[in-house]
Amino acid sequence: MAESVTRTYGTRVAGVITGWFATVLAASAWSLFRTSGHTASVPLIAVALAPIATFAIWATASPGFRRYALSLDPRLATLVHAWRAAGFMFLVLAAYGILPRTFALPAGWGDIAIGITAPFVAAYLATPRHRSLFIAWHFAGLLDLVMAIGLGVLSTTRGSGIGMAAMTRLPLSLVPSFIVPLLAVAHIIAIAEATGWASQSQDEVARRSVVLGA
């Protein structure tokens, strides 16, 4: 029964992610997110926040979906961040004057740091024994995403210099509209899972005590 429920939610989630990707891809192709680079793209900001809000509402309203989300492998929710090592592209784009350095350098180096450490964290820290370090790493990764979004918005309002127009066009528009929200949700799931490890460990200790006492 539990396996059937997991498969059902897995199918639904896959459908939602696929539909979401198709939607933002079409919107980008139709230039719905495009700006001059010195004015914030309200549609792009809305699309970036909507999946996170949807996940939060769904997890709060549906115990079944919440159990499904918390049953996902925390190592997989960590390893998915390894691709962020490709953040070096922001450094290259800044070097060619396509993106402002005030955004690209912090965002690029932050992604590189998270990306190259993700395999290690997934392999060695995704356990109750290393719970604090695991949570701290995911908080750092989440903070990096929030910082990048904040710097992106600030860079659009400077009014001079290199703007953020490139981030509102394909293929870069897929980063804030699809990839960033997906990774943010992965961070949130991993943190929520790890938060429960302490109570699980205490329950296990209590069960062992009862057995020994018997």
Helices and strands as residue ranges (DSSP letters): H 2-29, H 42-61, H 63-70, H 74-79, G 80-87, H 88-95, H 101-120, I 121-125, G 128-130, H 131-156, G 165-168, H 174-174, I 175-179, H 180-195, H 197-213
